[in-house]
Amino acid sequence: MVALFSAATAERESPNDFALSKAQYYPAYLIVYLLAYTANQIDVGVLSWRYTAIASTPWLRRGLFLIAATLPFALIYSGCRVADIIAGQFSVSGDAWEPVAQIAVTIATITKIAGWTLPDWGRHLTVLHDWLRDHHTARELSRVHRQLTALVPEPVIPLDSRADLRTRLYRTVVEIRDAQWALRTWMDPSVTQAASRRARGAGLTDDDVAAIVEAAQLKAAIRAKTERRQPAKYESDPQVAQPGDLAAELVFQRKLARAFSKSPIVAAALEDTAGQNISKDME
């Protein structure tokens, strides 16, 4: 390769148009170079694809996938350079497909650099994503939390101003659940039945139904407590869903918050049960 390259660049290197200007005169160098380049790209691409299945971290797996994804572009580049060699033997220039070669090698180079470095800087994207997700979740839950704790302030524990977002979010989740239990005696079972019936009639299932039911229960309990009109019978357990961990709890409470704020099914269920099963005026 060194000898062939030295012979091919005796006058000047022509780094920008070497294949176009030299393919006719120095095909041996280009052939050896392309064989080595193509074999290397295939080897790296195949190995990267193979090891995506056993990568130890998500960002390492994504980086290896990006590296493997550059293989088709590298092969396109090699194909264009082979075409340059063949065209050169017939005194024809490869100008027609040169843009394809340049675009392919640029994409392959940039993507490969991103793939090699992704395991290092990708984790910072995870931190940013988690912060944005938690910030959005806290904003979604704030309306439910504010309305519930206005009626049931006991669960609220003042936090130090230095408390981080994750701590505040955790306290919000706990306080919503505590307030939900405190409002249990104001929850009319007929609201549960009406909300469940309408949610399933709308084609919802599982946690989506549970979120509708719990949102309807909470809104009905807020209305009943505000008007001090307690139902003759009330729910023994205000929780329809039983998330297994904090992550699942956050996902569910986001659904609950959206249903609480703007679900027409919740509004319809409340209309269906307005004034039903009231035992007494609590004034």
C-alpha positions as CSV (number, residue, x, y, z in Angstrom):
1,M,0.0,0.0,0.0
2,V,2.8,2.4,0.9
3,A,4.7,1.7,-2.3
4,L,1.6,1.9,-4.5
5,F,0.5,5.1,-2.8
6,S,3.9,6.7,-3.2
7,A,3.9,5.9,-6.9
8,A,0.3,7.2,-7.3
9,T,1.1,10.5,-5.5
10,A,4.5,11.2,-6.9
11,E,3.3,14.5,-8.4
12,R,0.6,15.5,-5.9
13,E,-1.8,13.8,-3.6
14,S,-5.1,15.2,-4.9
15,P,-7.0,14.4,-1.8
16,N,-10.3,15.8,-3.0
17,D,-10.5,14.1,-6.4
18,F,-7.9,11.3,-6.2
19,A,-10.2,8.5,-7.4
20,L,-11.5,10.6,-10.3
21,S,-8.2,11.8,-11.4
22,K,-6.0,8.7,-10.7
23,A,-8.3,5.7,-11.2
24,Q,-7.3,5.4,-14.8
25,Y,-3.6,5.4,-14.1
26,Y,-3.2,3.7,-10.7
27,P,-6.0,1.1,-10.5
28,A,-3.7,-1.3,-8.5
29,Y,-3.5,1.0,-5.5
30,L,-7.2,1.7,-5.5
31,I,-8.1,-2.0,-5.8
32,V,-5.9,-2.9,-2.9
33,Y,-7.2,0.0,-0.9
34,L,-10.8,-0.8,-1.6
35,L,-10.4,-4.5,-0.8
36,A,-8.8,-3.6,2.6
37,Y,-11.4,-0.8,3.3
38,T,-14.4,-3.0,2.3
39,A,-13.2,-6.0,4.3
40,N,-12.6,-3.8,7.3
41,Q,-16.1,-2.2,7.1
42,I,-17.8,-5.6,6.7
43,D,-15.9,-7.0,9.6
44,V,-16.6,-4.0,11.9
45,G,-20.3,-3.9,10.8
46,V,-20.9,-7.6,11.3
47,L,-19.2,-7.7,14.7
48,S,-21.0,-4.6,15.9
49,W,-24.4,-6.1,14.9
50,R,-23.5,-9.4,16.6
51,Y,-22.5,-7.7,19.9
52,T,-25.6,-5.5,20.1
53,A,-27.4,-8.5,21.5
54,I,-25.0,-8.8,24.5
55,A,-24.1,-5.2,25.1
56,S,-23.9,-4.4,28.8
57,T,-25.6,-1.0,28.7
58,P,-28.3,0.5,26.5
59,W,-26.1,3.2,25.2
60,L,-23.4,0.8,24.2
61,R,-26.0,-1.3,22.4
62,R,-27.2,1.9,20.6
63,G,-23.7,2.8,19.7
64,L,-22.9,-0.6,18.2
65,F,-26.2,-0.5,16.3
66,L,-25.2,2.9,14.7
67,I,-21.8,1.5,13.8
68,A,-23.4,-1.5,12.1
69,A,-25.9,0.8,10.3
70,T,-23.0,2.4,8.5
71,L,-22.1,-0.7,6.6
72,P,-24.5,-0.1,3.6
73,F,-23.2,3.4,3.1
74,A,-19.6,2.1,3.2
75,L,-20.5,-0.5,0.5
76,I,-22.1,2.2,-1.6
77,Y,-18.9,4.2,-1.4
78,S,-16.8,1.2,-2.3
79,G,-19.1,0.4,-5.2
80,C,-18.7,4.0,-6.5
81,R,-14.9,3.7,-6.3
82,V,-14.9,0.3,-8.2
83,A,-17.0,2.0,-10.8
84,D,-14.4,4.8,-11.0
85,I,-11.7,2.2,-11.7
86,I,-13.8,0.5,-14.4
87,A,-14.8,3.8,-16.0
88,G,-11.2,4.9,-16.0
89,Q,-10.1,2.0,-18.1
90,F,-12.5,3.3,-20.8
91,S,-11.3,6.9,-20.3
92,V,-14.6,7.9,-18.7
93,S,-14.9,10.1,-15.6
94,G,-16.9,9.1,-12.6
95,D,-18.3,12.6,-12.1
96,A,-21.8,11.3,-12.6
97,W,-21.9,9.2,-9.4
98,E,-19.3,11.2,-7.4
99,P,-21.9,13.0,-5.3
100,V,-23.3,9.6,-4.3
101,A,-19.9,8.5,-3.1
102,Q,-19.3,11.7,-1.2
103,I,-22.7,11.6,0.5
104,A,-22.3,7.9,1.4
105,V,-18.9,8.3,2.9
106,T,-19.9,11.4,4.8
107,I,-22.9,9.6,6.4
108,A,-20.8,6.6,7.2
109,T,-18.1,8.6,8.8
110,I,-20.3,10.9,10.9
111,T,-22.6,8.0,12.0
112,K,-19.6,5.8,12.9
113,I,-18.0,8.6,15.0
114,A,-21.4,9.0,16.8
115,G,-21.6,5.3,17.4
116,W,-18.1,5.0,18.8
117,T,-18.6,7.9,21.2
118,L,-22.2,7.3,22.1
119,P,-21.6,5.1,25.1
120,D,-19.7,8.0,26.7
121,W,-22.0,11.0,26.0
122,G,-25.3,9.1,25.6
123,R,-25.7,8.8,29.4
124,H,-26.0,12.5,29.7
125,L,-29.0,12.3,27.3
126,T,-30.5,9.8,29.7
127,V,-30.1,12.3,32.6
128,L,-31.6,15.1,30.6
129,H,-34.5,12.9,29.4
130,D,-35.2,11.8,33.0
131,W,-35.2,15.4,34.2
132,L,-37.5,16.5,31.5
133,R,-39.8,13.6,32.1
134,D,-39.9,14.2,35.9
135,H,-40.5,17.9,35.3
136,H,-43.4,17.2,33.0
137,T,-44.8,14.5,35.4
138,A,-44.6,16.9,38.3
139,R,-46.5,19.5,36.3
140,E,-49.2,17.0,35.3
141,L,-49.7,15.8,38.9
142,S,-49.7,19.3,40.4
143,R,-53.3,20.1,39.7
144,V,-54.6,16.8,41.2
145,H,-52.3,17.3,44.2
146,R,-53.4,20.9,44.7
147,Q,-57.1,20.1,44.7
148,L,-56.8,17.1,46.9
149,T,-54.6,18.6,49.5
150,A,-56.7,21.7,49.7
151,L,-59.4,19.5,51.2
152,V,-57.0,17.1,52.9
153,P,-53.9,19.0,54.0
154,E,-52.8,16.5,56.6
155,P,-50.6,14.3,54.3
156,V,-48.5,17.2,53.1
157,I,-45.0,17.3,54.5
158,P,-43.2,20.7,53.9
159,L,-39.9,20.0,52.0
160,D,-36.7,22.0,52.3
161,S,-36.2,24.4,49.5
162,R,-33.0,22.4,48.6
163,A,-35.0,19.2,47.9
164,D,-34.5,17.9,44.4
165,L,-37.1,17.4,41.8
166,R,-37.2,13.6,42.3
167,T,-37.8,13.9,46.0
168,R,-40.6,16.4,45.4
169,L,-42.1,14.1,42.8
170,Y,-42.0,11.2,45.2
171,R,-43.7,13.2,47.9
172,T,-46.4,14.3,45.5
173,V,-47.2,10.7,44.5
174,V,-47.4,9.7,48.2
175,E,-49.5,12.7,49.2
176,I,-52.0,12.1,46.3
177,R,-52.5,8.5,47.5
178,D,-52.8,9.5,51.2
179,A,-55.4,12.1,50.3
180,Q,-57.2,9.6,48.1
181,W,-57.5,7.3,51.1
182,A,-58.6,10.1,53.3
183,L,-61.4,10.9,50.9
184,R,-62.6,7.3,50.7
185,T,-65.7,7.9,52.8
186,W,-66.9,10.5,50.3
187,M,-66.7,8.1,47.3
188,D,-70.0,6.8,46.1
189,P,-69.8,3.2,44.6
190,S,-72.3,4.2,42.0
191,V,-69.6,6.6,40.5
192,T,-67.3,3.6,40.2
193,Q,-69.9,1.6,38.4
194,A,-70.8,4.5,36.0
195,A,-67.2,5.4,35.2
196,S,-66.2,1.8,34.6
197,R,-69.3,1.2,32.4
198,R,-68.6,4.2,30.3
199,A,-64.8,3.6,30.1
200,R,-65.3,0.0,28.9
201,G,-68.0,1.2,26.5
202,A,-65.5,3.5,25.0
203,G,-63.1,0.5,24.4
204,L,-60.7,1.2,27.2
205,T,-59.1,-1.6,29.2
206,D,-56.9,-2.3,32.2
207,D,-55.1,0.8,33.6
208,D,-56.9,3.2,31.3
209,V,-60.2,2.1,32.9
210,A,-58.7,2.2,36.4
211,A,-57.5,5.8,35.7
212,I,-60.9,6.9,34.6
213,V,-62.6,5.2,37.6
214,E,-60.2,6.7,40.1
215,A,-60.4,10.2,38.6
216,A,-64.2,10.0,38.7
217,Q,-64.1,8.9,42.3
218,L,-61.8,11.7,43.3
219,K,-63.8,14.4,41.5
220,A,-67.0,13.0,43.0
221,A,-65.4,12.9,46.5
222,I,-64.2,16.5,46.1
223,R,-67.7,17.6,45.2
224,A,-69.4,15.6,48.0
225,K,-66.9,16.9,50.6
226,T,-67.2,20.5,49.4
227,E,-71.0,20.3,49.6
228,R,-70.8,18.2,52.8
229,R,-73.1,15.6,51.4
230,Q,-71.7,12.1,52.3
231,P,-72.9,9.0,50.4
232,A,-74.9,6.4,52.3
233,K,-72.4,3.8,51.2
234,Y,-68.8,4.4,50.3
235,E,-65.9,2.6,48.7
236,S,-63.9,0.2,51.0
237,D,-60.8,0.6,48.7
238,P,-60.3,3.8,46.6
239,Q,-57.5,2.3,44.5
240,V,-58.6,0.4,41.4
241,A,-55.0,0.0,40.1
242,Q,-52.2,-1.5,42.1
243,P,-48.9,-0.4,40.4
244,G,-45.9,-2.6,41.5
245,D,-43.3,0.1,41.9
246,L,-42.6,3.8,41.8
247,A,-42.1,3.9,38.0
248,A,-45.4,2.1,37.4
249,E,-47.1,4.4,39.9
250,L,-45.8,7.5,38.1
251,V,-47.1,6.2,34.8
252,F,-50.5,5.4,36.3
253,Q,-50.8,8.7,38.1
254,R,-50.1,10.6,34.9
255,K,-53.0,8.8,33.3
256,L,-55.1,9.6,36.4
257,A,-54.1,13.3,36.2
258,R,-55.0,13.5,32.5
259,A,-58.4,11.8,33.2
260,F,-59.0,14.1,36.2
261,S,-58.3,17.2,34.2
262,K,-60.0,16.7,30.9
263,S,-61.7,13.3,30.4
264,P,-65.3,13.6,29.0
265,I,-65.9,10.1,30.3
266,V,-65.3,11.2,33.9
267,A,-67.6,14.2,33.3
268,A,-70.3,12.0,31.9
269,A,-70.0,9.6,34.8
270,L,-70.4,12.4,37.3
271,E,-73.5,13.6,35.5
272,D,-74.9,10.1,35.6
273,T,-74.6,9.9,39.3
274,A,-75.3,13.5,40.4
275,G,-77.5,13.5,43.5
276,Q,-77.6,9.7,43.9
277,N,-77.3,7.7,47.2
278,I,-76.9,10.8,49.4
279,S,-77.5,9.8,53.0
280,K,-77.6,13.2,54.7
281,D,-76.6,16.8,54.7
282,M,-73.5,17.0,56.9
283,E,-73.9,20.6,57.9
